[in-house]
Amino acid sequence: MRLLLIEDNPGDALMLVEGLQAGADGPTEVRVAQTLLEAAGLRDQDFDALLLDLTLPDSQGLETVRQARGLFPSVPLVVLTGVGDEQMALDAILQGAQDYLVKGQSQPELIYRSVQYAIARRAAQYAQERERLAYEVLAATEREQQRIGQDLHDGVQGSLAGVSLMLMRLVRQAQQEHLLPSQLAHTLIEVNGYLKDTIGQIRNLSKGLCPELKMQGLNGALTSLAGYVGKMSGKRCEFSGDAAELDRSPAAAQLYFIAQEAVANALKHADANCIFINAACQGGHLQLTVEDDGAGIDPQLAAGGLGLRAMDYRARMIGAQLEIASREGGGTRISCRLPLSPQPS
């Protein structure tokens, strides 16, 4: 373990270094800097933790914590304080320190343990921050996805539908006035067919990006998903059950996208022929399940996949638990269990 001690009192520094090395359960290197300026020259080195005196020649009090955090933003920080200064140490923790020690009152093993706790707390804080950022990225991605889906539905699809109507009106008018050769009219009608196919593709794409949960509800959206997958893939895909209780819940969109991703995985990776989507409310929970008869999945190997990670993030965003397991008889079973909020009486 490599530690940086910023302490201007040689006696206190020696006591702390000896205490750290005596309490350590492995090799421990301690670098000592007497000022923040001296410590700044060590920024390019890697340290596992930083021990900081709050009274230095070039900085005093909480300003010392802020400057040290600026110099070493990712390094766990333990502040050092004297007797009677514990309130300042607690304020330092609010400024980003992970722990504090009262100089002269800590046994060697407690000094080292405090450093270990600081490292563990910092790691936990970083894990929480990474998860929060992941949620924010997922939420921002979903908002942009819904915006694009809405733009496709309201803008591009509507414009192309208008072009299709105008084209057919011109073809009929030209035919009535004998201004259009029959072969050209046939070609234009064929082109309009391609245009309608494109409109249908855009409609399906927009539904995938922005499901019509407000109009259809979660039951309707999952039914539409199953129907669309069955039509496009030629495979059997069915929805059963009842998720209407979630229609007005913000969780509905996340459950829909979890089901959508699970179905996509079954088709793409498991080569499934049959996919069953089920939703059931019982015992204060909603259980959303997607089962297939495909090649199966190794949950440990699949855990690193982007799709499964996204499903897990979505589940945790709404306080649900995602489980992946092999299905009896072959295939995969993905389930999402969501606690239901008590309904007002």
Stockholm file with secondary structure:
# STOCKHOLM 1.0

chainA/1-345         MRLLLIEDNPGDALMLVEGLQAGADGPTEVRVAQTLLEAAGLRDQDFDALLLDLTLPDSQGLETVRQARGLFPSVPLVVLTGVGDEQMALDAILQGAQDYLVKGQSQPELIYRSVQYAIARRAAQYAQERERLAYEVLAATEREQQRIGQDLHDGVQGSLAGVSLMLMRLVRQAQQEHLLPSQLAHTLIEVNGYLKDTIGQIRNLSKGLCPELKMQGLNGALTSLAGYVGKMSGKRCEFSGDAAELDRSPAAAQLYFIAQEAVANALKHADANCIFINAACQGGHLQLTVEDDGAGIDPQLAAGGLGLRAMDYRARMIGAQLEIASREGGGTRISCRLPLSPQPS
#=GR chainA/1-345 SS CEEEEECSCHHHHHHHHHHHHHHCSSCCEEEEESSHHHHHTTTTSCCSEEEEESEETTEETHHHHHHHHHHSTTSCEEEEECTTCHHHHHHHHHTTCCEEEETTSCCHHHHHHHHHHHHHHHHHHHHHHHHHHHHHHHHHHHHHHHHHHHHIIIIIHHHHHHHHHHHHHHHHHHHHTTCSCHHHHHHHHHHHHHHHHHHHHHHHHHHHHSCCHHHHHHHHHHHHHHHHHHHHHCSEEEEEECCGGGTTSTHHHHHHHHHHHHHHHHHHTSCCSEEEEEEEEETTEEEEEEEECSSCCCHHHHTTSHHHHHHHHHHHHTTCEEEEEECTTSSEEEEEEEECCCCCC
#=GC SS_cons         CEEEEECSCHHHHHHHHHHHHHHCSSCCEEEEESSHHHHHTTTTSCCSEEEEESEETTEETHHHHHHHHHHSTTSCEEEEECTTCHHHHHHHHHTTCCEEEETTSCCHHHHHHHHHHHHHHHHHHHHHHHHHHHHHHHHHHHHHHHHHHHHIIIIIHHHHHHHHHHHHHHHHHHHHTTCSCHHHHHHHHHHHHHHHHHHHHHHHHHHHHSCCHHHHHHHHHHHHHHHHHHHHHCSEEEEEECCGGGTTSTHHHHHHHHHHHHHHHHHHTSCCSEEEEEEEEETTEEEEEEEECSSCCCHHHHTTSHHHHHHHHHHHHTTCEEEEEECTTSSEEEEEEEECCCCCC
//
